[in-house]
Amino acid sequence: QVQLVESGGGLVQAGGSLRLSCAASGSIFSFNHMGWYRQAPGKQRELVAHITNGGSTSYADSVKGRFTISRDNAKNTVYLQMNSLKPEDTAVYYCNLDSPLVGSNYWGQGTQVTVSS
């Protein structure tokens, strides 16, 4: 079993920055992709940023140029640096770990990000 623990959420004013972290522990398969998703009230969960096992990244159009995803494989940790935050970025942010070779997929418990105008 794999546990994902997110941290770094909070309340910030528009234009501010936050850095989210997600630490994975447990039986982690060495080949995995990781991502950050978010879900705002009344909306579906959406992909924010994704990083492959090899370090390739992709982003939702709404966060391109403002958010940066990175990972530290030695620490089994993925980060999301969020700059120039907007009120529409307000959501619960979830970390995801996907190990396609063994068919496993895990979610963190989520961390609240609130951006005030």
FENKA-V284987 format. One record per residue. PSI is psi in whole degrees, 0 to 359 (* if undefined). OMEGA is omega in whole degrees, -180 to 180 (NA if undefined). D_LAST is the distance of its C-alpha to the last C-alpha in Angstrom with 1 decimal. Layout:
{{PSI	OMEGA	D_LAST} {PSI	OMEGA	D_LAST}}
This chain:
{{148	-179	40.1} {137	175	36.9} {136	177	34.0} {127	-179	30.5} {115	179	28.2} {153	175	24.5} {165	175	22.7} {355	178	19.7} {172	179	16.8} {195	-180	14.4} {131	-180	11.0} {152	177	9.1} {155	177	6.2} {137	-177	5.3} {350	-179	8.9} {185	-177	10.6} {152	172	13.5} {154	175	15.4} {118	177	19.0} {145	175	20.4} {150	176	24.1} {114	-179	26.6} {128	179	30.1} {141	177	32.9} {164	-180	36.1} {210	-176	39.3} {79	-176	41.5} {121	175	39.5} {140	-170	41.3} {329	-180	41.3} {111	-180	40.3} {155	173	36.8} {152	-180	33.6} {154	-178	30.2} {163	173	26.8} {132	176	23.3} {164	175	22.1} {155	179	19.1} {117	176	18.9} {158	-180	16.1} {129	178	17.2} {6	-179	19.8} {163	178	20.0} {155	175	22.7} {136	-178	22.6} {152	177	22.2} {131	178	23.4} {309	-177	20.9} {151	-176	23.5} {142	177	27.2} {129	-177	29.8} {174	178	33.5} {325	-178	36.2} {357	177	37.1} {3	176	33.7} {139	-175	32.8} {155	173	29.1} {155	-174	27.3} {153	169	23.7} {147	-179	21.9} {326	-175	21.2} {344	-178	17.5} {357	-179	17.4} {134	-180	20.4} {349	-180	20.1} {325	-177	17.1} {148	176	18.6} {126	176	22.1} {142	177	24.4} {166	-180	27.4} {150	174	30.2} {101	-175	32.7} {329	180	35.7} {330	-179	37.6} {0	-177	35.0} {46	-176	34.2} {140	175	30.6} {145	-177	27.9} {155	172	24.6} {107	176	21.3} {121	-176	19.6} {115	179	16.0} {164	179	14.7} {50	-176	12.0} {146	-180	9.8} {157	177	7.6} {328	180	5.9} {354	174	9.6} {354	179	11.1} {125	-177	10.6} {171	167	14.3} {128	-178	17.5} {131	-177	19.0} {140	174	22.8} {144	179	25.4} {139	175	28.6} {126	-177	32.0} {122	177	34.5} {87	-172	38.2} {332	-177	39.8} {337	178	43.2} {5	176	43.6} {34	-179	41.4} {146	180	38.9} {130	-175	35.2} {152	179	33.0} {147	170	29.5} {179	-176	27.6} {346	178	26.2} {150	176	22.5} {135	-175	19.7} {131	172	16.3} {123	180	13.2} {124	-179	9.9} {118	-179	6.6} {148	-178	3.8} {*	NA	0.0}}
